[in-house]
Each structure stands twice: as structure tokens, then as C-alpha cells.
Amino acid sequence: MCGIIGYIGPRNVVSLVVDGLRRLEYRGYDSAGISYFLEGELQLKRSVGKLSSLEAILPPTPSDGVAGIGHTRWATHGKPTEDNAHPHRAGSLVMVHNGIIENYLSLKKKLEADGRVFASDTDSEVIIHLIDSAYQAGHSLEASVRLAVLKMEGSYAFCVLSEDAPETLIAVRSGCPLVVGIGEDEFFVASDIPAFLSHTRKVIYLEDGEIVQFSKKGFEISDFKGSRLEKEEHQISWDPVMAEKGGYRHFMLKEIHEQPRAIVDTIRGHVAQEAGEVLLSGAEQIGDLMENCQRMILIGCGTSWHAALVGKFLLEEIAKIPVEVDIASEFRYRDPHLGSGDWVVGVSQSGETADTLAAIKEAKGKNVPTLAICNVVGSSLSRETDAVFYTHAGPEISVASTKAFTTQLTALVLLAIYLGRKRGHLSEAEGKDLIHQLLLLPKKIKAVLKREDRVAEVAKRFFRYRDFLYLGRGVLYPVALEGALKLKEISYIHAEGYPAGEMKHGPIALIDENMPVVVLALKDKVYEKMISNVMEVKARGGIVIAFAEEGDTELAPLVDEICFIPKVVAALSPVLMCIPLQLLAYHIAVFRGSDVDQPRNLAKSVTVE
Ligand code: AGP
């Protein structure tokens, strides 16, 4: 977590770095800081809280230009105080860091024994002291950085500036994301592309174990041993406007409304409607790798794990492949049994989630083929896996994931159809029909979005309640989990998702007039059972908010509130059903006055385990 940025070039360093930090703030917002040159001296400005607090203390004086670094923090080691805010300083050097230095305590002990005084409680500060120790001993800045990284264990990306070399910026990657942006006579390096997307779309993805040294004229990339590397440049297709709010009050609302477009983009090029088949276009390796697949293991965290749970239903139902689903952070520590015929699929919006990456590495270590379902081109996950199926949600800025989830579900439907057809479990007619339904989905989502006011009315009635229960069955059970997660992360209301059939095994004890129960009910094979669950809640004085399909006249009189979605086939119902739940969480959070896009304690990319 944490966002870092470095800039070198002729323009106003302070405003460029602050602007970049604004676009990285989703990665953490416990404190922010910046360092830049003024009259030849490195200035250090840091502030607790969001970037706006930092901006308030930045002087109107322009910097010297040339170089600057910035940081937005998600606290791991040390409270969110000014002393713990980055950049950290040692001698004439300043540094910003994203990641965790796992052996920082032993390093700190040694450095303190050498007489070094620490100003913060962070693990990060050891980095700059290590570099400065070598620098003071007469090594060049680059050599000092190389010597320091040899001693460090953990995951990190950091940028360093020296007061003695105002035209040099050094950045290092090992386990945390870092991308170089190449502009006209100017260069950027940042944790994520949106930080500089409005200035350049030409990028180089750094790999673990790489160091980049910038000057005003250019840059050189080398490995930790000092061997120079030639790296490929990539052109980013994301439009800078995609990373703006575009008139919406929050990124989350904008991203909810972008879902019809995001799904169209994810499907584009992947369907041969006449043949009832899915094309792998751009992900052809999947075809070869899947030949011997006997079992799939889907892994992910948070919302991506929920997508994986839906994926199990889709792949087992449509492609008849046995599927297991694991939370990425659990997978790796339970010594999973993996062998020939297994296939591990990492689902991740960012492609930088440390737990998901670690799980994929675990699978690779056991020689199991790996696939990523991922939104960020060039992310660590996409480079770590044997094949990638990209979702095309575009940049997702709000911490609460919305369009990333529905595009993941879309990708999983496409994968299920592809495999169903290849394995002979889905006929041409069935394939055609499912693809036809999939192509109708964006229009149906638009219809749900048009009913936003109705969901907002429900939100207005219930936003003061403290606990919610979400119930779903079958493929809608993961959607209940996702609805509950959306509510808790942005409104801080306690919410739990349950498979409705489990209610009588415990949660029913909680039912009373103070805990609204959100029921997801479609006219499917478990509809009658769901009606029974509703009756059980009502019999205990509970409140039911139902989300059901148009024309359901049976459920309406039984519940307190009902919102409708268009009719949809079971396989695609999670996509449609999660939209009103996203809107419900959003409007409840707005009524409660929460910070919707940047909820407390959270960060968009969880790059620490
Ligand atoms: C969802 O709203 C959260 N932001 C979170 O659960 C997220 O889905 C999780 O951290 C996984 O992120 P990833 O998809 O980038 O791997």
C-alpha cells in the first residue's frame, strides 16, 4: 500500500508531484509528504491525514524545478503522525517507500549502534540510513543504494533524492509496484500509472530487483548487481479522462455507472456469436494450457474472492470442471495439494495484491499452470502468471470495488463458455444463447441504474441502522457477501452475508426489528426456499428488503421494501443483482456522511501480507 511518486523535468515539481499523489491517494491516506528543491536545498513537507492537509501547508513559492518525490501513506509500522510520514531524511538524502522492511528491527539496532538517530517508528527509515551510511563512506548515490538493498529483506519500492545531486533521482523495485513514465524531456516513476497518465502514456514496467537512475536527459535501468538492462516500452490505452470524476460526486458512483461500458469492453473481441463460441483473442495461451485441466483452483481476496466464488458456480455448471475456491491469504499457508491437471487462477483487479501474488508463486513452485484474471495491464500478477485474461474496467479509483467485480464476473462467464464448448458440455445452441444473453447485459444494467432513485429511497429509510444481514442462495450467495462487504467498507455498518439456508443454524437468533435483512431472490430453483426464509424473518419481527426480478408479485406483499431488476438467466444474475447492492451501500454511506471513495483504514491495493 502507500503511493510513491518521483518526477524529474523542467516543470513545476511541487504541483506535478502533488497532482500525482492525488491520483495515488486511493493507496493510503494516513499522511502525505513531499520533498523538492528550493534554492539548492531539499525541502521536506509532511502532514498527517489526507493530501488536502499537506496542500494547506505547501508554500506558494515555486520549486527550482528538476526533481521531487512524494508519498501518501497507509500506516503499517508506526501511527499516522508527522514524524512517521514520508519522506524520511538522513544527512543530505531523502526517500519515500512503499512496502515493508521485514528485518528492520535488526537493521535499526545495528544502525543505532553505529550512532545513527532515528526520527520515526517506521520500518522505512532504516532504508535511508542504510543508504546514507554507504554514501557517507564515500560511495556514489547509486552504489550506496545497491549496497543498502543487499541488506534489506521484505517488499519495497522506493525513490531517493540527494541534495548533492539535484539532477539525479533513483528508484528501486523489489516486491512492490513501480512504473516509469516517459514524457517529453521529463520522467516519472510511480506506484501506479494514473499518477502520471495525464502527462504521458508511454511506460516501462520495472521488475523486482531493478534500479532506475534518472537524470534530466534520460534514464538507465539495471539489476541489483549493476548490469544494465534494455526494457520494452509500452503504450497505455487508458484515457486520462477515465481517471477523473467526470461530474459525479464520487469515483464510486462514476464507476458504478461505468459498468455497462466496462462490460462491453471486456466482452469485445471475445465472442463469435454465430458459432456460439468464445474467442481467446490475446489470451491464446489459455487454450494450450487448459488442454489437460482436470481441476481449477480460483484464488483472490475481498471482492475478487467473491468473484471467484461466483466463478465456481459458472465453471462447474457450464464447463463441468471441478473448481475449488480459496482466499489467497489462506491458500499459501495450508500447504495445498496441487498436482498434474490442476490449474490455479488468480483473480485480482490491481494485480498487485500481495496475498494473491504469493499464492500464485506457491502454485508456480509446485509446477502448476497459472492464469490471471486481472484489470491492470503489466501488473505484477499479469507478469507472474502463464496467461492473462484481461478485464477492461479501466482505472478503478474508488477503494470500494464495483466495475472491477462485474467485469471479473464477465470474464469468468466468458471463460466458462470457452471451456464448456471446448470440453463438449455446452452445445452450439446453448453457447449462442448464453452469448446472446451476455450481450444484452449492458442494456439491463442501464435499466437497473435508471432505478437508482428507488434504491436511494430505501437507503434513506435505513441508513441509521447499525446491523444488516444479506441472504442469497446458490450463485447469489457470493453476491450477498459482496453486498455486505460494500456496505461495511464504506458506511462502517456491521453487515454479514449468509447463504439463506444457513440462517436457521445460527444467524436467525439475531433477527429483530433492528436488523434489516437484505434478501436476494430470483425465480430460480430455490425461489420457494427463499420465500420460506423471508417468512421465517417476518415471523420474528424482522425487516426484509428484497431485491427481486420484475413481475414477482408473490414476494412484494411479504416484504417491507422491494427493488426490481430485469429478468436474467442464472449465470448472469450475479452481475445484475450486485448493481442495486452497490447503489444501496453508496447511498447509505452518503446519507451517513462517510468518505465514500477513501473509507477509513482501507487502501485500494493491499501490497502487504
Ligand atoms: C473491495 O471493495 C475491496 N477494495 C477489496 O476487498 C479488494 O477487492 C481486495 O483488496 C482485492 O484487491 P484486488 O482485486 O486488487 O486483488
Boltz pocket constraint, residues with backbone or C-beta under 6 A from the ligand:
constraints:
  - pocket:
      binder: B
      contacts: [[A, 301], [A, 302], [A, 303], [A, 304], [A, 347], [A, 348], [A, 349], [A, 350], [A, 351], [A, 352], [A, 353], [A, 356], [A, 398], [A, 399], [A, 400], [A, 401], [A, 402], [A, 489], [A, 603], [A, 604], [A, 605], [A, 606]]
      max_distance: 6.0
